[in-house]
Amino acid sequence: MRLTRIAAAALAAAVTLAGCASAPDANADAGGARDITHARGTTQVPDAPQRVVVLEPLELDTAVALGINPVGAAVASNVSGIPSYLGVDGITPVGTVPEPDLEAIASLKPDLILGTDARHAKLYDQLASVAPTVFIKTQADPWQDNALLIGEALNKADQVRTLLDDYRQRCATIKDTYAVGGRTAQLVRPRDETTLSLYGPVSFAGSTLECVGFTIPPQEWADGLQADISPENIVKAKADHVFVTTKDVTDTSTIPAAIRDNQREFPSVTLVDTSWWVSGVGPKGAQKVLDDIERFLATTAR
């Protein structure tokens, strides 16, 4: 117990000292500051942050889409690391999204930290002692609204609006080109042998399916985001088109057996990459999802 208390105290001291040493100088170098209202109140942030650390996939994707490469990012898992679809190097992993590494964050001497209140509330005071910290409320909120707050924190709100306008315009073009209206679609994520997750209209991928004109069949959604079913209830996932997430879109064995064994109920099944359909929330991930949808529609229209 005594050793545990000493280790905890040492970590707290390291975080506090790193914050005291880095935050004021970083803000001065940035050349000015602004007040940003967010989930934890109002925080003064640098006008032009140079060393950003992000703790949420949406924050990472949005920053990169704006031409800002964070110095550090929490990752979905230590194995997967920084998503390759972003096409960036030099970003240091700082723990996982559920469990950021405070020491690693402090060592990078950030001048702005972006996180999520629903995930990181207990860490806010420690993070704020390192650098100005801005939190979106929850990752379950509509992703475009959260992207706008991230844009404000990075002083690039207008650029985010442009990215979102481009996304919505592309949705409209796909909808009109392929006459998507009236068709249903479902995204299925195999969790394990006993659980399949379906994604609803408020989710990132679900909202993108609906953006191009698909309708997602009704379920008992948790906050409109997700519904978990067992393989025995696979018929609940029926739709005109079913997209199944996987790490390898060429491996048809990753389609759940419950779907493969019911081809009559599931005549249209397409594998899609988990990296951007589920993990890659943000403007760049959204364009990757639209790439897949458009490719699929172009193929089926022939």
LOMAR-694517 format. One line per field, with one value per residue (C-alpha): x, y, z; chain. Coordinates in steps of 0.5 Angstrom, whole numbers, padded with zeros to 4 digits. Example, Ala and Ser with C-alpha at 12.3 -4.5 7.8 and 13.67 -1.06 7.14 Angstrom:
<atoms>
X <- [0025	0027]
Y <- [-0009	-0002]
Z <- [0016	0014]
kette <- [A	A]
</atoms>
This chain:
<atoms>
X <- [0000	0006	0009	0003	0002	0009	0008	0001	0004	0010	0006	0002	0008	0011	0004	0004	0011	0011	0004	0008	0014	0010	0003	0005	0011	0007	0001	0006	0009	0003	0002	-0005	-0011	-0018	-0024	-0027	-0034	-0034	-0037	-0033	-0034	-0029	-0022	-0017	-0013	-0008	-0010	-0005	-0003	0003	0003	-0004	-0005	-0012	-0016	-0021	-0021	-0026	-0021	-0015	-0019	-0021	-0014	-0011	-0017	-0015	-0008	-0006	-0002	-0002	0004	0000	-0006	-0010	-0011	-0016	-0012	-0004	-0004	-0007	-0004	-0005	-0010	-0007	-0012	-0010	-0004	0001	0007	0010	0004	0006	0001	-0001	-0005	-0011	-0018	-0021	-0014	-0010	-0003	-0002	0006	0006	0002	0006	0012	0010	0009	0003	0000	-0007	-0011	-0017	-0021	-0028	-0032	-0036	-0029	-0024	-0028	-0024	-0017	-0020	-0016	-0010	-0010	-0012	-0005	-0001	-0004	-0011	-0016	-0022	-0027	-0033	-0039	-0039	-0037	-0045	-0047	-0048	-0041	-0041	-0043	-0037	-0033	-0035	-0033	-0026	-0025	-0027	-0021	-0016	-0018	-0021	-0028	-0029	-0025	-0029	-0036	-0033	-0031	-0038	-0041	-0037	-0039	-0046	-0046	-0043	-0048	-0053	-0050	-0049	-0057	-0059	-0054	-0056	-0063	-0062	-0068	-0073	-0067	-0066	-0058	-0055	-0048	-0047	-0040	-0039	-0036	-0035	-0039	-0045	-0046	-0047	-0047	-0052	-0051	-0057	-0058	-0054	-0048	-0042	-0043	-0051	-0052	-0047	-0052	-0058	-0054	-0054	-0061	-0061	-0066	-0064	-0069	-0072	-0069	-0069	-0063	-0059	-0059	-0060	-0053	-0053	-0057	-0053	-0056	-0054	-0053	-0060	-0063	-0060	-0066	-0067	-0061	-0065	-0064	-0064	-0056	-0052	-0045	-0041	-0034	-0028	-0020	-0019	-0025	-0022	-0023	-0031	-0030	-0030	-0038	-0041	-0044	-0051	-0051	-0047	-0052	-0058	-0057	-0064	-0065	-0059	-0058	-0053	-0047	-0041	-0035	-0032	-0026	-0027	-0022	-0026	-0033	-0033	-0026	-0025	-0030	-0029	-0029	-0023	-0026	-0033	-0030	-0027	-0034	-0037	-0032	-0034	-0041	-0040	-0036	-0041	-0047	-0043	-0042	-0049	-0052	-0048]
Y <- [0000	0005	0003	0004	0011	0013	0011	0015	0021	0021	0021	0026	0030	0029	0031	0037	0039	0038	0042	0048	0048	0047	0050	0058	0058	0054	0059	0065	0061	0061	0068	0069	0066	0065	0062	0056	0054	0046	0040	0042	0050	0055	0054	0059	0056	0058	0061	0057	0051	0047	0041	0038	0031	0028	0023	0021	0018	0024	0029	0025	0025	0032	0035	0031	0033	0040	0039	0039	0032	0032	0030	0025	0021	0016	0009	0004	-0001	-0002	-0007	-0003	0004	0010	0008	0007	0010	0017	0017	0020	0019	0021	0021	0018	0014	0016	0010	0007	0011	0008	0009	0015	0015	0021	0021	0020	0026	0030	0028	0031	0038	0039	0046	0043	0037	0035	0029	0027	0028	0021	0018	0022	0026	0023	0026	0033	0036	0033	0034	0041	0042	0040	0044	0048	0042	0042	0036	0034	0032	0025	0021	0019	0026	0027	0027	0033	0037	0035	0036	0043	0044	0041	0046	0052	0049	0049	0055	0052	0052	0055	0049	0044	0047	0047	0039	0038	0041	0037	0031	0033	0035	0028	0024	0028	0027	0019	0019	0022	0018	0012	0013	0010	0013	0007	0002	-0001	-0002	-0005	-0005	-0011	-0011	-0018	-0018	-0025	-0032	-0029	-0022	-0018	-0010	-0007	0001	0006	0013	0017	0013	0015	0010	0009	0017	0016	0011	0015	0021	0018	0016	0009	0007	0003	-0002	0000	-0003	-0002	0003	0005	0012	0011	0009	0001	-0005	-0012	-0019	-0026	-0030	-0034	-0027	-0025	-0024	-0018	-0015	-0016	-0011	-0010	-0009	-0011	-0009	-0013	-0010	-0014	-0013	-0016	-0015	-0020	-0026	-0028	-0033	-0026	-0026	-0029	-0036	-0034	-0029	-0034	-0040	-0035	-0033	-0033	-0028	-0024	-0024	-0017	-0018	-0013	-0013	-0007	-0004	-0003	0002	0007	0005	0004	0007	0012	0017	0024	0028	0023	0017	0019	0020	0013	0010	0014	0011	0004	0006	0009	0003	-0002	0002	0003	-0005	-0007	-0002	-0005]
Z <- [0000	0002	-0005	-0009	-0005	-0007	-0014	-0015	-0012	-0016	-0022	-0020	-0019	-0026	-0029	-0025	-0026	-0034	-0034	-0030	-0034	-0041	-0041	-0040	-0045	-0051	-0050	-0051	-0057	-0060	-0060	-0057	-0053	-0054	-0049	-0051	-0048	-0047	-0043	-0037	-0037	-0041	-0042	-0045	-0051	-0055	-0062	-0066	-0062	-0064	-0059	-0059	-0056	-0057	-0053	-0058	-0065	-0067	-0065	-0068	-0075	-0075	-0073	-0079	-0083	-0082	-0083	-0076	-0074	-0066	-0062	-0058	-0059	-0055	-0059	-0060	-0058	-0056	-0062	-0067	-0066	-0070	-0076	-0082	-0086	-0084	-0087	-0082	-0078	-0072	-0067	-0061	-0058	-0051	-0048	-0050	-0051	-0045	-0041	-0043	-0040	-0036	-0036	-0043	-0044	-0040	-0043	-0050	-0047	-0050	-0051	-0052	-0050	-0053	-0049	-0048	-0041	-0042	-0042	-0038	-0033	-0027	-0031	-0033	-0027	-0028	-0035	-0034	-0030	-0036	-0041	-0043	-0044	-0048	-0047	-0052	-0048	-0050	-0056	-0057	-0059	-0067	-0069	-0074	-0068	-0064	-0070	-0070	-0063	-0064	-0070	-0065	-0060	-0066	-0069	-0075	-0074	-0082	-0084	-0081	-0083	-0090	-0089	-0087	-0092	-0097	-0094	-0094	-0101	-0103	-0099	-0104	-0110	-0108	-0106	-0113	-0117	-0115	-0113	-0106	-0103	-0101	-0099	-0093	-0090	-0084	-0081	-0077	-0072	-0070	-0063	-0061	-0062	-0058	-0060	-0066	-0066	-0070	-0071	-0071	-0074	-0069	-0070	-0074	-0080	-0079	-0080	-0086	-0089	-0088	-0091	-0097	-0097	-0094	-0088	-0082	-0080	-0073	-0067	-0059	-0060	-0054	-0055	-0062	-0063	-0062	-0061	-0059	-0062	-0061	-0067	-0066	-0067	-0073	-0077	-0073	-0078	-0084	-0089	-0097	-0096	-0090	-0089	-0084	-0081	-0081	-0081	-0088	-0093	-0097	-0092	-0093	-0087	-0082	-0084	-0078	-0080	-0078	-0084	-0088	-0087	-0088	-0095	-0097	-0091	-0093	-0101	-0100	-0096	-0096	-0092	-0090	-0086	-0078	-0078	-0081	-0081	-0073	-0071	-0076	-0074	-0077	-0084	-0086	-0084	-0087	-0094	-0093	-0091	-0097	-0102	-0100	-0101	-0107	-0110	-0107	-0111	-0117	-0117	-0116	-0121	-0127]
kette <- [A	A	A	A	A	A	A	A	A	A	A	A	A	A	A	A	A	A	A	A	A	A	A	A	A	A	A	A	A	A	A	A	A	A	A	A	A	A	A	A	A	A	A	A	A	A	A	A	A	A	A	A	A	A	A	A	A	A	A	A	A	A	A	A	A	A	A	A	A	A	A	A	A	A	A	A	A	A	A	A	A	A	A	A	A	A	A	A	A	A	A	A	A	A	A	A	A	A	A	A	A	A	A	A	A	A	A	A	A	A	A	A	A	A	A	A	A	A	A	A	A	A	A	A	A	A	A	A	A	A	A	A	A	A	A	A	A	A	A	A	A	A	A	A	A	A	A	A	A	A	A	A	A	A	A	A	A	A	A	A	A	A	A	A	A	A	A	A	A	A	A	A	A	A	A	A	A	A	A	A	A	A	A	A	A	A	A	A	A	A	A	A	A	A	A	A	A	A	A	A	A	A	A	A	A	A	A	A	A	A	A	A	A	A	A	A	A	A	A	A	A	A	A	A	A	A	A	A	A	A	A	A	A	A	A	A	A	A	A	A	A	A	A	A	A	A	A	A	A	A	A	A	A	A	A	A	A	A	A	A	A	A	A	A	A	A	A	A	A	A	A	A	A	A	A	A	A	A	A	A	A	A	A	A	A	A	A	A	A	A	A	A	A	A	A	A	A	A	A	A	A	A]
</atoms>
